[in-house]
């Protein structure tokens, strides 16, 4: 056992209390309100995509993706994630051919209250603050794809509607768009 001085123990206790605090109310606004919201910017296929952090549980580095024979797109396989099997989707509409796992490939673990599925990201760029005021409607896309897109920024960042994705691919969660607690 490590012998800690009283001051070191006090610092560790203070840090533990700070880390144990719930996330401030600032995380409870959504893109629907027009206020700022954090998105993780990733590359999926040839497209830059923003995914709200409210429903992103983890950005997971993947070494191997196990295919599921006979699975219909967008399901591309499963991974072992934290002791469970997680279904992985490839929502890249521009990808031609199978998903190739590289050093930059990550799985965005998505869910509302509980984890629903993973999304293949070919690269992770940054975290950005956005507002619905920054979003413009997406034109020339299929109605099915339009159902999962909130809009596009002036720099061609496509912002996904994560609540719609969850409703589509994990309907038992009945996402309302409200951030997970």
N, C-alpha and C positions, 0 to 999 in steps of 0.2 A: 504494500500500500504506500502511496506517495504521501509524505508529510508536508502539508501546506502551512505556511504561516497564516496568521489571522487575517492580515491585509490581503493576501492572495486569495484566501477563501472568500472574503467579503466581495472581492472583485468578481470572482466566478459566480457567486450567488446572485449578484446584481445583473450580470450578463445573462444568466439563466432566466431570471425574472423578465428581463427585456425580451428575450427570444420567445418566451412562453406567452407573451401578449398576443391577442388576436389582431389580425390585420386591420388597420384603421379603416373607417367607413369610406375612405376615398376609393377603395377597391370595389365599392358596391354600385358604381354607375356603369351603364352599358352604352354601347354605341347607339342604341335607340334613343337615348336621352339627349344626344347632341353634345354632351360633355366629353372631356378627354377620356381616353381609354388606352391601356397598354396593349400592344399587339407584338407578337414575335414575328419577325420578317424572315421568311424562308424561301428557298427556291424549290419548287415542285415542278419537275419537267423543265420546260423553258420559261416558266412564269414565276415572277416574284409575287408571293402571297403573304398576306397578313392574317394571323390567327389570334383572336383575343386570348389574353393570358387568363382570363376569368375561368375558362374551361380547360386550360392546359395544365395537367398534373405534373408532367415531367418531360424533359427532352432527353431521350435515351439513346445512348450509342449502341448500335446493333452490329454484331459480327456476322450473324447468320439469320436468314429468314427461311422458315420451313414452308414450302409450298403446300397448298391443300388441293389434291387432285379433284378436278371437277368443279372447283369454286368459281363462281361467276364474278366478273369485275364489278366493283372495284376491289374485291377481296383478293389479295395477292399471297397471303400466307399467315403464319402465326409466329410469335416469338415467345420465349420464356421470359417473363417479366415479374420480378419479385415473387417468385414461387407460384405463379399462375400462368395460364396460357392466354395470350392476348392476341386477338384478331387484328391484322394489319391491313389497311386499305391504301390503295394507290389512286388518288383523286386527280392525278395529272392528266388533263385532257389532251396534252400535246405529246405525251410519251409514245414512242413507237418501239415496241418490243418490251421485253421483261425488265423489271427493276434490277439495277445493278448496284450491289452494296459496295461502297467505297469508304475511305477513311472519313469523308465528310458526311456520309449518310447518317441521318438520325431518325428516330421514330418519335413523333409528338404523341404523347399519351394523353388522350382526350376523354373528358367525362364531366358530368355535372354531379355532384355529391359522391358518385362512385365512378370508377374507371369504366369506359365503354369500349374503346378500341384505340388503335394506333394509326397514325397517318405517316406515310413515308415522306421524308423531306430530304431532298438531294443535297442541301446545304443550309446552314443556319447563318443568317447575316447579322441580325441586330434586334433590339427591342426598341419600339417607337411609340410615341404618344400620338393618337389620332382622335379626330372628332367626326361625327357624321356630316358636319358642315364641310369637311374636306372631301367627302365622297360624291362621286358623280355616277349616274346609272351606267351599267355596262351594256353595250350595244353589240349586235351581231353574235349572239350566243344562243345556245339551245335553251328552251324553257326549263328542262331538267337541271341544267347547270346554273341557270339564273336563280333557281330556287334556293341554292346554297351560297349565293353571293350577295353581300350587302352593298357593294359598290367598288369603285376604283378611284384612286387618288390621281392627282395631276402627274405624278411620276410613274404611272402605270403599275402601282401596287394594287393587286386584287385583294379585297378584304372579304374573307369568308364569313358566312353566318353559321357560327359553331352550333348554336341552338338548333338550327335547321338540319345540320349534319347529324346531330345526336338524335333528333326526332326521326330522321330517315334511316339511320343505321343502328340505333339502339332505342327503338320506340317505347320500350318498357320504362325508360327514364322520363318520358314526357317533359322534355326541357322547355322551360318558359322563357329562356334567355336571361334568367336571373343568375348572377354569378354563384358558383358553388361556395358553400360555407366552410 
